[in-house]
């Protein structure tokens, strides 16, 4: 394993993150604060609690997961797309660096950025609502698992996209709507039976439900199923990345 190469790619991506700290860190914190102000005032005053948890605290895991998914995808997709756009990807491919080391550098940096933002949002949330984390170890594990999985997914999008507009296509039209409809701001148990069944076809439901269980010990679906789905997503993304490097899809053209 060429750890020097991994550290170089990782360090370069993290340096870019810190250069745009105002956009990368401050913007998500402000957006989270607005969610608490708007949802807390408009909905929190009408919904006292959900499953025994105050509404303000109930939406915290959903807000963190929303930021985690979008930031992981955005950072990873742009990180690998820009070298393709600038033509510097050939320098990386011709260097003595294996596909595993390339993925570790790019996806590792994207996951680190999104985890950092998630932790900042968690700290920001504590300023607005009282929080408790009943299963902190599982919370950290789920945070890492989700960040890595969707960083790999973003890596795939960055290789698939052939223009800047396509980088936003999947996050804006697929991931963000699925996250909002995945129980970020409500429990699917509040839905009518038909729509509750339909919601179970949304893969993000399992991620948010498992993450919320780590906080409050309550979930809309089985915790084991949530972890199983998370590992399934990870396996699919790993398979996709492996196929791309084996075939050279979008790398050598």
N, C-alpha and C positions, 0 to 999 in steps of 0.2 A: 504494500500500500504506500503510495507516494503522498505522505501527509503534507509535505511542503506544497505540493500542487493544490491539495484540498484547502490548506490554510490561505494560499494566495487568492484563490477564487472566492473563498468565504470572506476574507478580509476586504477584497475589492468591493464586493456587494454590500457589506456592512458599512464601508466608508461612504458609499453612495447614499445609503439610508440616513446616515448622520448628517450628510450635507443638505438633505432635504427634511430636516427634523420638523420644521414648521408645518410642512404638509403631511409628513408621515406620522407624527406623534400628536401635535397640538390639534390638528383637525379632527381625528377620531375622538379625542377627549371632549372637545366642544360639542361634537355631534351627540355623544353619549349624554352630556349634561342637558342638551335640548330634549332628548328623549325623555329624561326624567321630569323635566319641567312640563313638557306637553302632555305626556301620558299620565304623569302623576297628577296633574291638575284636571285633565279632561276625563280620564278613565278611573284613576285611583280614587277620586272622590266618590265615584259611583260603585266601584267594586272594592269593598273593604278588604277582602282576602280571597285567595284562591287556594283550595286544598289546605286551609289552615295557615297559609303564608301570606303576609301582607303583599298587596299587588306590586308595590314598588320593589320589594325584594324578589318577588316571583319573576320579574322580567330581567333581572340581572344576568342569569345564565344565558338567556336568549340574546341579550345585547352583546355579551362577550362572544358567543358563538357566531353571531352575525358579522362582527368585526373580524373574528378569526378566519372565517371562510373567505370573506372578500379580500382581506389583506394578504392571506397566504397565496391565493390565486393571482392577485395583481402583482405582488412582488416577484413571484417565481416566473410568471409568464413574461413580464417585461425584462427580467434579468437574463433570460435565455434568448428572447426575441431580438433585443438590441444588438448583440454580437452578430446575429444572422443578418440583420438590417445593415449594419456597418461593414460586414464582411470579415470581421475579426474572428468569427467562429472557426475559420479554417486554420488560424494559428493555434487554437486550442485543440482542434482535431489532429493536427500534425505534430503536436507536442507529445512527449512520452507520458501521457495522462490517459488512464483508462476511463471507459464510460462510467464506471462506478464512482470514480473520483470526481468526475465532472458533475454528476448528479448530487453527490454528497456536498460539494461546494455550493452549487446554486440552490438546491432544495433546502440544504441546511441553513443557509443564510436567510432564505425566505421564511422558513419555520421559526427561526430565532426572532426575526422582526415581528411576526404576527403574535408570537407568545409574549414578547415584551409589551406590545400594544394591548394584548388581552389582560396582562397583569396591571397595566396602568389604568385600564378601564375598570378593573376590579377595585383598585384602590380609590378611583374616583367615585365609584358607586357607593363605597362605604361612607362618603361624605353626605350622601343623600338619604340612605336607608340603612337600618341596622341589618347586618349580614351575619349569617352563620354558615360554616362549612362542616357538615357532619362527617364527610369522608374526604379529608384533604389529599390523601395519597391517591385515591381514585380520581379526584379532580385534576391533579397534576398529570396523571397517566393519560386521562382522556384529553386533556389540553395538548399534550405532546403528540398523541396519536392523531388527533384531528389536524393539528398544524402540519405534521409531516405528510399526511395523506393528501391534503389539499394543496400543499406546496408541490407535490409530485403531479397532481392534477393540473396545477398552473403551469408546471414545466411542460406538460403535454400540450396545453393550449398555446404556449409560446412557440412550440415547434410546429404546431398545426397552422397557426395564423400566418397569412401572407401579407398582412397590412395592419396598421395600428388600429383600425376600426374593428378588426376581428378579435383583437385582444379584449375588447369590452363586450363583445357579442354574447359569449357564454355567461360571464359574471352578471351582466345587467339583465339579460333576457331569461336566464335559467336559474342561476344560483341564488340571486337576491330574491326573486319571487318565491322560490321554494323555501327559503329561510323564513320569510315573512309568513308564509302559509304553513310552516312547520311547527307552530306552537311557540314562537319566540315571545309573543305577547299574550298568549292565552293557553289554556290546557285543552287538548283535543277532546277531553271528557265533557267540555262545555258545549260541544257541537251536537247537532242531531245525529241519530244513529247512522244514517246514510253517509253523511259527510265525515263522520268519524272513521268509517271504513275506507272511504276514499283517501283520507289523510294518511292512512297507513301505507299507501303506495308512494308517499313522499319520503325519500331516503333521509332527508334532513330531520324528519320527526325523530328518528332513532338517535341521532347525534345530540339534539337538544334535550331529549328526554333523559338520556344517560348522563349528560352533563348536569342537568337540574337535579338528578338523584344524588349526585355527589355533594350538592349543596344542602338539600332539604330532606333527603331520604325518601322522596316521592317521585314517581315517574309515570308517564302515560303508558309506557310499554315496559316489558321486562328488561331489567338491567343486563341480563345475559344476552338477550337479543340485541340490545343496543351495542354492546361490545362486539358481538359477532358481526353485526353489520359494519361497524367501524373497521374491523380487520378485513372484511370482505372488500370494502372500498380500497383499503391499502393494497391488498393483493392485486386487484384489478389495475390500479395505477402502476404498480411495480411491473406487472405484465406488459402494460402499454409502453412504459419506458424501455423495457428490455427489447421489445419488438422493434421499436424505433432505432435503437442502436445496432441491432442485428441487420436491419434492412437499409439503414441510412436514410430513412424517409425524412424529407425536409432538411436534412443535414448536408447532403452532398449535391443539392440542386439549388 
